[in-house]
């Protein structure tokens, strides 16, 4: 499945332990990534300084569901189970 433009759930719910430009220590779970713009699009998309974990994320209907709120809920739950 393709990411839904403007979802941004994967840039909010999970923790990211690798450095992100503007967030050198990464980000904790539930904190909006500094690179997520007002339209919930990644400012680093397609750039080499985008963290590997972000580039490697592949949208999946089981995780992302049919709408953004479902994706956020699912990713929060996964973070809690694996964090």
C-alpha positions as CSV (number, residue, x, y, z in Angstrom):
1,X,0.0,0.0,0.0
2,X,1.1,3.6,-0.5
3,X,1.4,6.0,2.4
4,X,-1.6,8.3,2.7
5,X,-0.3,11.8,2.2
6,X,-0.8,13.9,5.3
7,X,-1.1,11.0,7.7
8,X,2.1,11.4,9.7
9,X,1.3,8.8,12.2
10,X,4.7,7.1,11.7
11,X,6.4,10.4,12.5
12,X,4.6,10.9,15.8
13,X,3.8,7.6,17.5
14,X,7.1,5.6,17.5
15,X,10.3,6.5,19.2
16,X,13.3,7.0,16.9
17,X,16.7,6.4,18.4
18,X,18.8,7.6,15.5
19,X,19.7,11.3,15.0
20,X,17.3,13.4,13.0
21,X,18.3,16.8,11.7
22,X,17.1,19.1,14.4
23,X,16.7,16.3,16.9
24,X,20.3,14.9,17.4
25,X,19.1,12.5,20.1
26,X,16.3,11.1,18.0
27,X,12.7,11.5,19.4
28,X,10.6,9.8,22.1
29,X,7.4,8.1,21.3
30,X,4.4,10.3,21.0
31,X,6.5,13.4,20.1
32,X,6.0,15.0,16.7
33,X,9.2,14.8,14.6
34,X,10.6,18.3,14.0
35,X,10.8,17.4,10.3
36,X,7.1,16.8,10.0
37,X,5.6,19.9,8.4
38,X,2.2,21.5,8.9
39,X,0.7,19.3,6.2
40,X,2.1,16.1,8.0
41,X,4.6,15.6,5.3
42,X,8.3,14.8,5.9
43,X,10.7,17.7,5.1
44,X,13.4,15.1,4.6
45,X,11.6,12.7,2.3
46,X,13.9,11.5,-0.4
47,X,17.0,13.1,1.1
48,X,20.1,11.3,2.3
49,X,19.9,12.7,5.9
50,X,16.5,11.1,6.4
51,X,17.0,8.3,9.1
52,X,17.2,4.8,7.8
53,X,14.4,3.7,10.1
54,X,12.1,6.3,8.4
55,X,13.2,5.4,4.9
56,X,12.7,1.7,5.6
57,X,9.1,2.1,6.9
58,X,6.6,0.6,4.5
59,X,3.0,1.4,4.9
60,X,0.9,-1.7,5.5
61,X,-2.9,-2.0,5.7
62,X,-2.7,-4.0,8.9
63,X,-0.7,-1.2,10.6
64,X,-2.1,1.9,8.8
65,X,-5.7,0.9,8.5
66,X,-8.1,2.9,6.4
67,X,-7.6,6.3,8.0
68,X,-5.0,8.4,9.9
69,X,-6.5,8.0,13.3
70,X,-6.4,4.2,13.0
71,X,-2.7,4.4,12.0
72,X,-1.9,6.5,15.0
73,X,-3.7,4.2,17.4
74,X,-2.1,1.1,15.9
75,X,1.4,2.6,15.9
76,X,1.0,3.8,19.5
77,X,0.0,0.2,20.5
78,X,2.9,-1.3,18.6
79,X,5.3,1.1,20.3
80,X,3.9,0.2,23.8
81,X,4.3,-3.5,23.0
82,X,7.9,-3.2,21.7
83,X,9.2,-0.2,23.7
